[in-house]
Amino acid sequence: MKQESYIKITEAVRKKKSGVKIVTGINRIVTIMIYVLFAVIILMSAFMQYQNNSGTCVRVVLVCSISFVAVTIFRYIIDEKRPYVVYDFTPLIVKEKEGQSMPSRHVFSAFVIAMSALYICIPLGIFMMLLAVIMAFERVICGVHFPKDVIAGAVIGIASGIIGFYLI
């Protein structure tokens, strides 16, 4: 997206009564829901592991944590600037970081957690995929990520889940 697009979007949200509160509130609610559901997934996988003596819980924790660390290191090395730094505008979500925009770690986490949910419970996984897509749009609308950042986060999260849960 170009500077004009970010400015148009953020100004349109700011012009609406309670626009910023609504957009940032949705972002906050979706983020909280994903992390609360992650705790539910861990509990469900622990129960499954206990019931059938599988390594389900261990796999969920390892896939999510190893890939999270790898993405964090990758972001640190790449150190892409954020849209509000590149285009000099005020994002809807107050951030102090200037770099580490690529890939979006929020979106990556949402998708790898959704892949964990798909592994444990398909309906929950589908619901979480929807939440992850909403989060991806929110991160761009709020001006803290470029579309390429959230797409990369989604692709890496899905790929991590496929590799960790279905190929290994």
Secondary structure, DSSP 8 states (H G I E B T S, - for coil): --HHHHHHHHHHHHHSTTHHHHHHHHHHHHHHHHHHHHHHHHHHHHHHHHHH--SHHHHHHHHHHHHHHHHHHHHHHH----HHHHTT---SS-----S--SS-HHHHHHHHHHHHHHHH-HHHHHHHHHHHHHHHHHHHHTTSS-HHHHHHHHHHHHHHHIIIIII-
